[in-house]
Amino acid sequence: MKKLLLLLLPAFLISARGLAQLPDSTEVDYELKDFKFESGETLPILKLHYTTFGKPIKNAKGQVTNAVYIMHGTTGNSHNFTGRQFAGNLFLAGQLLDASKYFIILPDGIGHGKSSKPSEGLHMKFPKYTYDDMIKADYTVLTEKMGVNHLRLILGTSMGAMHCWVWAETYPDFMDACMANASEPVEIAGRNRMTRFAAIQCVENDPAWKNGEYTEPPAAGLRGAYTSMMWMTSSPWQMQRHEPTRELAERAYNRSVEGFIKRQDANDMIYAFDASRLYNPEPNLEKIKCVFYAVNSADDECNPPEMNVMEPAIKKVPKGRYILLPITEKTTGHGTHSNPTIWGNYLKELLDASASK
């Protein structure tokens, strides 16, 4: 195990590192040897990286009572939750997930952040991981490496929200509550799968990709991939508000796509977008035991409410509740999932509803 203490700053961030000054701030790596994936492939050493705040507390029976597990979206990492908007509205003293009271665990999922991923050398020979693999690996680390035998709360955004459904079905007694922000508990199909597939095809059909053995970023393919995903994750209303002229719109697009090409490895992106290919929690929703809140935004093009997927699905969850956030000046389409100033009141309700009596 490798542990690195985060640099503490004199005021609540934000530094260039984007990390919050919170109690017992730590970054840590764990290794799982000979990890076997759902595909049958194995990896001699699977490295998994975590950012944590606070310390675990156990009750008289030895059960951890204050662990909170928060999962990022596709191509994201744990630092998505350490900045002012998220950590600054949840983790500070007196807030809902006060880091002096809770043990907050932020994972870098397989293929993301500082965890093992294709870009580290194996490229397209890296095991073809799935959401089930990601959850199995994290459960193993939590229980066998961290000593966390129970979670007070699981919260996920986008991909992390989809992970919430799988976590709650696979390990139904492991958590008190789940909050899935921006997801649907059905197979990735229709426009959602088409968009992901199109993004992958854009990269793989770029001659510069060279079957994953590129020497410089396949820029044309990545540009196409970004464009494909942009339609799903953006808010037309907010884009019109912030870029009301042709010049502003073109400038914003070029700035965003160039940033994507610069920071996103093509192979890592392919794996991340394809990891959802076997996701389908719908047949096992009745197995969920915890209090489960599913929160979507009405302007989320990834999970549009007119599909009427969530209403019948949530009825199968014994303690489930579906919350559809109305469009306001604060909602930002799919990205609303990471703004606790919008859905924080529902998180409070969830914590109250799942508290030990």
Phi, psi and omega in degrees: 000133179245125183238132179235123177284135179285148176291123179269135183249158187291343178221164179302120182350179028242129173265180177298336180280343178068031183247143185274145173275101183222161182303135174053044179294128186214145166242138188215145176246140173235155179238133173249123184271140177051050181287128181260127182269164180301332180286349185096348177287157177230157176233123183306319177222119175256117179264134178232130186250143181221147167250131180229153174227145179080188182227149178287146176238136180246149176273185184297337180271000180086011180269132176292130187248351189233017183279130178239125185246120186237123190248137184276176179267181181300130182069008179271194176198178186298332183286354173299340186249011185255003182266187187296317185295316184270292181301322183292346179246000182230323194261352184280166182306129178086352180272175189303319181244050180312118185291349174278349179246329182252153172261103187265124184241121181242107183273152160263109182297161175312135179082004186228155174055232182260011173277168181303137183205163183304323186293350181282357176149326182281341180052233184282003173268357176297144180305140183281082187287157178234175176300322179299320178296317182299318181287319177300317181295315181293322177298320179297316178296313181303312187277324186260338182251315182273340183076024178266111184257003178197148178243130175291323184207140166245130176231133181223149177241131177057247176304317178299328177292319176297323176299327179305314181298316182291317176305310186293332176278320186283321182232067191295340180261006188272343185224154176274325187209152174227142172231113182257110183258110177078075179198173170218140185272048179226167180304141175288108184212193177053218184296327181300309180292322178301318181295314178297316181296319179297319179298317178296316181298323179303316181288313185292339178266002174277119180306333181289345180292323175055046179057032177094355182255041182288151178257347173213155186305133173287081191300318182297317179295318179293325177297316178296320179297316179299316182297318179301314183283334183301321183297327184280328190257352184267168176247111181306320182296314180293322179296321178293323179294317187271336179233070187279000178234162179301315183298316180294321181295314180294320179296318180295318179297311181299319179297317182291315184290324178294322176296321179297313180299322183291321187259345188256116174289135186294316180293317177302320180295316179302312181297316182296317180291331184270350184296341181274003191299331181254006182293126175191083182280354188306316183295343186240021183298330181294342181283347183289126182256332185286168171288123190235118175252126175253119186241118176237162178251140184296340179258019180273109182288342176289323184230063185295133184296335182294348177288342178054041178274318189289322185305306179289329182292316185293337178294339180278346181271115187309319181240039185267153176214133178255129180238120177254112181283130179288157177289129176222181177293342182269336181287148184226043181068222183301326183292353176302338183301338184251020180245091183293347176291343180267316185249007183300326179296328177286327175297319177299316178300319180296316179297319179294318184291335184255005181291147177294135181272000000 
